[in-house]
Amino acid sequence: MDRLRFTTLTAFILTLLGAHTAGAQTAARLVIVGGNGQVACQTCVPIIPFSPLLVRVVDANGNGIPNKVVTWTLISSPGYQPIFNASSYTDGNGYAGTSLFQNAQAGSPASPFLQSVIQASVDGLTATFTETMNLTYQGLQLIGARLLSPDFGVTLQGTAGGTGATAIKIHADAFGLAVPNASVRLLNAGDPATTASASCATGTGADPGTVLTDANGDATCNVVFGPVSGNSTINVILGGTDPSAAPDLYSAFGITNATAYWSSFAIPISVKAGIPGMVSISSGNNQTINPGQATSPLTVKVTDASGLNPIGGTSVVWSASPAGSVTFSPASSTSDSQGMASTVATLSSSAVGTITITAALTGSYSNISTTFTIKTNVVLTGLQKVSGDTQTAAAGQAFGQPLVVQVNGSTGGPIAGFTVNFAISGPGTLSSATATTDSTGRAQVNVTAGATAGAVSVTASAGSYSVAFSLTVIPPGPSLSAGGFVNGADFQAGSISPCGIATIMGSGIASTVQGVVTPGTIFGPLPYLLANVKVSFGGGQAPIYNVANVNGQQQVTVQVPCDVTPGTVPVTVNVGGGSATINVTVLPASPGVFLTTMSDGKQRVVAIRPDGSFVSLENPARRGEIIRAYVTGLGSVAPFVGTNSIAVPGTDSVVLGQVIVGVNNAGTRLIGARVAPGLIGVDEVTFQVPSDAPTGNDIVFSVGVNAVGDTQTRFSAGTKIPIL
């Protein structure tokens, strides 16, 4: 094998070892994001092109799923066929798209436009796009549109976040022939985040904020006003796109400006503030006041739900906790034209600790409120530990008891409502950085041990007083089971042997890892410590290929030390100092075939044709060819190759046992079996494809071995090989 092929194959094998993790998450919904209902015109001046078609793949919780393959299929199209990508991958937020192009052709009044139906699909879910190509006749655009409602000069009015009383209606046809499934959207003159705006209530199958024309070429847009009040204008556009709906996605395709086949005149809109939806603090929070004295004014602002539009004339009622700790002047105030309402709070002479003041609306809006925090000046006389000191907890677990302190003051007893600050050092986290004393003057926090072992110190402070708690984090051991030991090539359970590759799965193996951690180089020996994980078989250290945590499946892939004696062997997995040991069965041999995912999404054997190219659906093995397949676990070899070692360059380390290669459930001619040159723990089996082998993409393939000293034939898990 020459150096280029060796390097490529080595990287490929290590990639396969890192890829045996839980599969991609199944999609729950496939959502249209943009591009449905476009109307393009290649022969217009200027040209009106198609913008990309965009979808989002989400899980049951509405979160985007990355790295999913979205398939794009043409369902129907007259005339020239549109050009688009057959598949695309979702990005980190679950978005995927495809560009779209269709060649121009001549039209006529009898054939004024073409419509193509393109379907996006993933995991059995589909989303359908209808795209219209306007045709021209003697320089004339054949598709036209007219605005049926509102009339010119009419202002659309409504409430921020509400639906307008007047619907927008539009008709699209081409010399009397209705144009269905064309998008209708509203293009705003300003930024909806700062200016009055409007959109259509989303119609079935349409882009967000758009509707589609029906079979008669008619569309009704029920206007939904944005969150900002004020005056602005909108345009109704037919068959276009607006990049502001998904700027990052459109910019990836080079689209930065809105497009439209047809646009209406500017329509004025007037949006007024809505009903009260939010009360927020304007000024006066976090004051520190002496008992018996008054605060500076406490001021709130009443707005609609967006927080942008002030609401005047609204009653605000003030209350305090503990009850009786303050008096208000006034106890009820009314918001002015800017939404502002104020009061002054006077503390009682016996007020202590922290006082919470609530400003709440009244009537049907009484659930809308905000709170101020007022602190009283109190002389502290001490801070003492009550409970929770000198605890231990396993890494990642909560300590069993809260840390409790008591604040004492000059009043002669514990102080209620006083804020105690907590700070932590070492591997742990606090449930809160502050806690308020209860009626007995006590405050508490909970502590959760971090991912690593060590000492934890928590300091509680109040005024000039402080106390410290000493805690200890002990390492946890991973959770192991015999069923979690599988062949590292084909994941056959319980199929591990000396010098072969094994994968160990179990919770706690890679809790601090996200994704797959590899040694970082494909050359040289493998490490015995990777991502704080060590593995030993009967006391012998195991070289590590990778440590992985993908979709919650935690695992480590190793080479079983070559000097392990087959039988029952204690295996210890150590993670960051915490360890667990389990007895597992090590076989004399454990053939496992390396697999790769081919273009149809199915896994088949990793094999190489005589010219050095990989076997694939597009490049299948041929009858009579000499093929090399890559496996692990074929048992003892000569000359011996030790743990974490490769065969001596230029020397074949040949498998001593009887190797059997099965094609189509029948044995075939074996050329040879040896340790794969330059690879650790990988064997290479060379065989001839039978001249009468059946052809197809899924011909059964397996490898077996009668190892030296073994009493039975061991077989790999069955897989497939494409043969031409």
Summary of the structure (lengths in Angstrom):
residues: 724
radius of gyration: 35.9
end to end distance: 24.5
largest distance: 102.4
contacts: 2556
relative contact order: 0.08
helix: 4%
strand: 48%
